């Protein structure tokens, strides 16, 4: 059995993403076909967030992370999802 401890409490990287919030949002966008297609149609993360709220009343992922959370790294989401 291996035990891992976080040694740097300021280390906020989460599974290779900036933080948990960014990882969670990217996970949902990349793994829900309808959300992914809508995201691609929107063209960028900021437009997606607006579209989700204005057209569907959706503000959070199914895990409770707000799409408009200031912790979400929109630049990282854009480069992952919208880099086409």
C-alpha positions in Angstrom: 0.0 0.0 0.0 1.3 3.4 -0.9 0.4 6.6 0.9 0.7 10.0 -0.7 0.8 13.2 1.3 0.4 16.8 -0.1 3.6 18.5 1.0 2.9 21.9 -0.4 -0.4 23.3 0.9 -0.3 26.1 -1.8 -0.2 23.4 -4.5 -3.6 23.7 -6.1 -3.0 21.7 -9.3 -5.7 19.1 -9.7 -5.2 16.1 -12.1 -3.1 18.3 -14.3 -5.5 21.2 -14.3 -5.2 24.6 -12.6 -7.6 23.5 -9.8 -10.6 21.3 -9.0 -13.1 23.8 -10.4 -11.4 23.9 -13.8 -10.9 20.2 -13.9 -14.6 19.5 -13.0 -16.0 21.9 -15.6 -13.6 20.5 -18.3 -14.6 17.0 -17.3 -18.3 17.7 -17.8 -17.9 19.6 -21.1 -15.7 16.9 -22.5 -17.8 13.9 -21.4 -21.4 15.1 -21.9 -22.1 15.0 -25.7 -24.8 17.6 -25.7 -22.8 20.0 -23.5 -19.7 19.4 -25.7 -21.7 20.1 -28.9 -23.2 23.3 -27.4 -19.7 24.4 -26.3 -18.3 23.9 -29.7 -21.2 25.9 -31.2 -20.6 28.7 -28.8 -16.9 29.0 -29.7 -15.5 30.0 -26.3 -16.0 29.4 -22.7 -17.4 32.8 -21.8 -20.1 32.5 -24.5 -21.0 29.0 -23.3 -21.5 30.2 -19.7 -23.8 32.9 -20.9 -25.7 30.5 -23.2 -26.2 27.9 -20.5 -27.7 30.5 -18.1 -29.8 32.5 -20.6 -31.2 29.6 -22.6 -31.3 26.8 -20.1 -31.1 28.3 -16.7 -28.0 26.1 -16.0 -25.4 27.6 -13.7 -23.6 24.6 -12.3 -22.2 21.2 -13.2 -24.0 18.2 -11.8 -21.2 18.2 -9.1 -22.2 21.7 -8.0 -19.3 23.6 -9.5 -20.5 27.0 -10.9 -19.7 27.5 -14.5 -19.1 31.2 -13.7 -16.9 30.5 -10.7 -13.9 32.9 -10.8 -11.7 29.9 -9.9 -12.4 28.3 -13.3 -9.5 29.0 -15.6 -11.3 30.1 -18.7 -8.0 30.3 -20.7 -7.3 26.7 -19.9 -10.8 25.6 -20.8 -10.7 27.5 -24.1 -7.4 25.9 -25.1 -8.6 22.4 -24.2 -12.2 22.5 -25.6 -12.2 25.2 -28.1 -8.8 24.8 -29.7 -9.9 23.8 -33.2 
